[in-house]
Structure formats: structure tokens, C-alpha cells
Amino acid sequence: MLTVYSDRHTLHHAHAEPFGGTVVEPFECPQRAEYVLARLREVGLGPVNTPADHGLEPILRVHDAGYVQFLQTVWADWTAAGFSGQVTPSVWPGRTMPFRRPSSHIEARVGYHALCGETGIVEGTWEAAYWSAQAALTALDAVLAGDRAAFALCRPPGHHAPKDQYGGYCFLNNAAIAAQAALDRGAQRVAVLDVDFHHGNGTQEIFYDRSDVLFLSLHGTPDQAYPYFMGWEDETGSGDGAGFTANYPLPAGTPYSVWKQALEQALDRIRDYAPDLLVISLGLDTYEQDPISFFKLTAADYLDYGGLLAGLTLPTLFVMEGGYAVEDLGINTVNVLQGFETVAGGRP
């Protein structure tokens, strides 16, 4: 299986994040991708290529142009205002504020585009996010050219980013960008299956009123887990998208036996939908030792469900999302891919 990876991900390295009333080193760190890359090479899963540059157009098919410009210029605007350190939101438009017009001050613009306060921006964040999206698009190229599957080792991740906001460590929604690019290149239907512990709120928002993308997410129940305000079972789409969103919220302590039942329900929905492409938002924070999650999957479970994904016999694009038990992340990620390859028979 081809992997697409850019070492420019290291340009995004935030310094700190708030957590439980303290300030800690970010759980989302450059070492995450490096552990995965090392494991890929250790097992010899396949070639590792650098991404081609597809430009801004595929990104702008998903994200608001003003938001993209904000990401491109926020660091320069922040430092020009005399601020230092990392870009950190400190103010948000409140629920009861009559919103008339956005303020031009950089603090206000940061708060306007920030979902939450844990995701810092540094000088290299835009470049890292841009090439993360290019990795997803380049892996998509391989699948559309006939490969059975490909893996985009994206960092920073993307599934929490809606059209014009960032948060949850995400800036550009790599999975959504790839799904839209596939549609623009001739696919009629795409399914996006999000197996990250956290609900893929950004992807849901982007495709919520559309029937050409079926979005499914298995995640920690919103009354106990980030992003808290989305991901309930009764969120099923609107307008043309009614019935094309499926959420499977699960409680704390969920073991693989229960998680697998939800996965099998989601796979049945995908079979019925009969998409031309399956995009997997591959988060490994469902792991039993993940520091900011509460499911109980083991390393062996990832091998098993990788095989279940292959059983759909669909062209499949894996897009890296979360997973914060850093030293085990490479093993768990590659287990999914190896489980897939084993059932797929190693066919391209």
C-alpha cells in the first residue's frame, strides 16, 4: 500500500495547550507522524512518496476563501500586532451577542475562526496544513488511478475543521477535501467513515445537506467527549442530505466488542449506499491507553477491523486523524493497514 507523507508537518509545532485547568505540552505533536512513518518502514508496507502540489483550488472547493486567507496571514498579522508566542484565541463571539460585522482586529479574527482554545498556531502552521491536504490529494490520485487503497499520513489532522473554522488540532479538512476532489473527478457517491474517537464535526458540517457524500462517525458520546456539541444519533442530515449522516455515539469504557457492533452497522449502511470511493478518517485515539479518550480497543483489535474495512471491496483512501498514545501510534495505525491488506490479498 502506498503511503504519502510530507516532512513539512514538523513546521507545525505548537508550544502549549490548556488541559484540565493547567497548561501542558500539546498532545498533538510532530512525533506522532514520525512513529507511524518508522513503523511503516519497519514492516515494509509499501512505498512512501512525497505529495504533489495540487494548488489551492481543491482546498477552496471545501473551505471558505476568507478563512483560507486568514490561515495564510494569521501569523504575520499576529506578530505585526506586537504579540508573541503562538497564536492563541482569547475571545469568542458569545451566543447572545448580536453579530453585525466581524472586527478587523487580529484577536477578534482568531476568536471568530477558532472553535476552541487548545489549538495553537505558529509560523509554520499554514505550510504544514497545506501539505497535509496535498498528501490526502496525492494518495487519492493513486486510488483513482486504480490502486485498491492508499494511506495519507496527514499531519496536522483535519476532521474537526468545518468550512471556516479551526480547532481540535485541525485546520484544513483533509478527508473532506479528498472526498470533494473525487466527486469533482467523476465519482458519483463517496462515503466518509470516521473511526476517530472524537466526532468528525467538521466533515459532518461540510456535507450535512448533501446526498453525494454519506458521512458516518463512531465516537465518544457528546455529553462526555469533545467536541461536545455535535454527534448525536438524531443528527441525520438536512435538505438533500436528509438521511445521509449517521452517528454512533458510544459511552465511556466501550470495549471493542461493542464498538465493532457499531462499525458493522456503519458498514451495512455503506454497502447499501454503494459508493465509488470510501474515505476513512483514521483516528487511533480509540486505543485503551490514549491519554485523552475513553474507549478500550487493543492493538490486536486494529488488525481485525482493518480486515472488516477491506471486506467492503471498495477503493479506499485512509486519511490520518488523531491518536495520542504516541509511542504505540505507529503499531496501531499500521495494524489497521495490515489488517486491510491481509483481507484484500495484497492486491493493489
Order of alpha helices (4+ residues) and beta strands (2+ residues): beta-beta-beta-alpha-beta-alpha-alpha-alpha-alpha-beta-alpha-beta-alpha-beta-beta-alpha-beta-alpha-beta-alpha
